């Protein structure tokens, strides 16, 4: 038997996974746009999106009570 609210937490974690995927797509779009403009290196926007995605992934793991890496 699972703890009360576990299903709710799993549902929230699943939604966070979806958000993480959306952020990954946005980061790739930002990289493509920067490459098309001839930028050198990763654009600041992509870096911010990637940091946000990693935070969302950690939050989902915490809700599932799984250990997460603390390295960035």
C-alpha positions in Angstrom: 0.0 0.0 0.0 1.4 3.4 -0.9 1.5 6.4 1.4 -1.4 8.9 1.2 -1.0 11.4 -1.6 1.6 9.3 -3.4 -0.5 9.2 -6.5 -1.0 12.9 -6.4 2.8 13.5 -6.1 3.4 11.1 -9.0 1.0 13.1 -11.1 2.7 16.3 -10.3 6.1 14.7 -11.1 4.7 13.5 -14.4 3.6 17.1 -15.3 7.1 18.3 -14.3 8.5 15.8 -16.7 6.4 17.2 -19.5 7.5 20.7 -18.6 11.1 19.5 -18.7 10.6 18.2 -22.2 9.1 21.5 -23.3 12.1 23.4 -21.9 14.5 21.0 -23.7 12.7 21.8 -27.0 12.9 25.5 -26.2 16.6 25.2 -25.5 17.2 23.5 -28.8 15.3 26.2 -30.6 17.4 28.8 -28.9 20.6 27.0 -29.9 19.4 26.6 -33.5 18.5 30.3 -33.7 21.9 31.3 -32.3 23.7 29.1 -34.8 21.7 30.5 -37.7 22.8 34.0 -36.5 26.4 32.9 -36.4 26.8 33.1 -32.7 29.9 31.6 -31.0 29.1 29.4 -28.0 25.9 28.8 -26.2 23.5 31.8 -25.9 22.5 33.1 -22.5 18.9 32.3 -23.2 19.7 28.6 -23.8 21.8 28.5 -20.6 18.9 29.9 -18.5 16.4 27.5 -20.1 18.8 24.5 -19.4 19.3 25.6 -15.8 15.5 25.8 -15.4 15.1 22.3 -17.0 17.6 20.8 -14.6 15.8 22.3 -11.6 12.5 20.9 -12.8 14.1 17.5 -13.3 15.4 17.6 -9.7 12.0 18.6 -8.4 10.4 15.7 -10.2 13.0 13.3 -8.7 12.4 14.7 -5.2 8.7 14.1 -5.5 9.4 10.6 -6.5 11.8 10.3 -3.6 14.8 9.5 -5.9 18.3 10.8 -5.3 19.4 13.5 -7.7 22.8 14.7 -8.7 23.9 18.0 -7.2 26.3 18.8 -10.0 25.4 21.3 -12.7 
